[in-house]
Amino acid sequence: HRCSWRMMLRDNDFELVFNLCDSRGRELTLDRSFILENDLLTRRQFDEMSTRPYMIHQYAHELVSMFERSGYEIVSIHALTNISLNGRPSQWLIDPTVDLAAQPQRFNVPVGVYPLEP
C-alpha cells in the first residue's frame, strides 16, 4: 500500500477522553480540545494515538509524569475510547475501568483492550 495512490486502508471515527484523579480526590477530564489547546500534543499525534491502545497507555504514563512535575500526585487515569472502524457500530477500545497509571509500561503491549466486534 505504500506505493498506491488514493488508497484508504481504514476509516475510523473515535473519541478519546482521559479521566484523571489526584490524591485529594479532585478529578480532571482531558478531552481532545483540552489536549490540543494546551499544546500537549499536535493534532496528528493525537489522531495517531487515539486508535492505538499501546500509545494511549504510554501517554497515560506521560500524563502522570507531567502532572507530577507540576506538583500533583495522580492516583488513577482511565481512558474512555469509543471507536468505530470501517463503518462498524461504535464500541469501547479499552476497558474504561482499567487504571492505566497502575499498569506497568511494556513496549507495544496493549492493556485492557476489547476484541473487535463483527
C-alpha positions in Angstrom: 0.0 0.0 0.0 3.0 2.4 0.3 3.2 2.9 -3.5 -0.6 3.2 -4.1 -2.3 6.4 -4.9 -5.6 7.5 -3.3 -5.8 4.3 -1.2 -7.6 4.4 2.1 -6.7 1.4 4.3 -9.2 2.1 7.0 -11.8 4.6 8.1 -12.4 5.3 11.7 -14.3 7.7 13.9 -13.1 8.0 17.5 -13.5 9.7 20.8 -10.7 9.7 23.4 -11.1 11.2 26.9 -8.7 10.8 29.8 -10.2 10.9 33.3 -7.5 11.7 35.9 -7.9 11.6 39.7 -5.4 13.1 42.1 -4.6 12.2 45.7 -7.0 14.8 47.0 -9.9 13.3 45.1 -10.1 16.0 42.5 -11.0 14.8 39.0 -9.8 16.3 35.7 -11.1 15.4 32.3 -8.7 15.8 29.4 -10.5 15.7 26.0 -9.3 16.4 22.5 -9.9 20.1 22.7 -8.0 20.5 26.1 -5.0 18.5 24.8 -4.8 20.4 21.6 -5.4 23.9 23.0 -2.7 23.4 25.7 -0.2 22.1 23.2 0.2 18.8 24.9 0.1 17.0 21.5 -0.3 18.1 17.9 -3.4 17.2 16.0 -1.6 14.5 14.1 -0.1 13.0 17.3 -3.5 12.9 19.0 -5.2 11.3 15.9 -2.4 8.6 15.7 -2.6 7.9 19.4 -6.4 7.7 19.6 -6.7 4.4 17.6 -3.6 2.7 19.1 -4.1 1.2 22.6 -0.4 0.9 23.4 0.1 4.6 22.6 -2.8 5.5 24.8 -1.3 3.5 27.6 2.1 5.2 27.1 0.6 8.6 27.0 -1.3 7.9 30.3 2.1 7.4 31.9 3.4 10.5 30.3 0.5 12.4 31.8 1.3 11.1 35.2 4.9 12.3 34.9 3.8 15.7 33.5 1.4 16.3 36.4 3.9 15.1 39.0 6.4 17.7 37.7 3.7 20.3 38.2 3.1 19.2 41.8 0.1 17.0 41.5 0.0 13.4 42.6 -2.1 11.5 40.1 -3.7 8.4 41.6 -5.5 7.0 38.6 -6.0 7.5 34.9 -8.9 6.0 32.9 -9.3 6.3 29.1 -12.7 6.5 27.5 -12.1 5.3 24.0 -15.1 4.9 21.8 -14.2 3.9 18.2 -16.0 2.9 15.0 -13.8 1.1 12.5 -14.7 0.8 8.8 -18.4 1.6 9.3 -19.0 -0.8 12.3 -21.0 0.3 15.3 -19.1 2.2 17.9 -17.5 0.2 20.7 -15.0 0.6 23.5 -11.4 0.2 22.5 -10.0 0.0 26.0 -11.9 -1.1 29.2 -12.8 2.1 30.9 -12.4 0.5 34.4 -8.7 -0.2 33.9 -6.4 2.2 35.7 -3.8 2.9 33.1 -1.4 4.6 35.6 -1.3 1.4 37.7 -0.5 -0.9 34.7 3.2 -1.4 34.1 4.6 0.0 30.9 5.6 -2.6 28.3 6.6 -1.6 24.8 3.8 -2.3 22.3 1.7 -4.3 24.7 -1.9 -3.0 25.0 -3.7 -3.2 28.3 -7.4 -3.9 28.7 -8.2 -3.9 25.0 -11.6 -5.2 23.9 -11.7 -7.5 20.9 -13.2 -6.1 17.7 -16.9 -7.0 17.4 -18.2 -8.0 14.0 
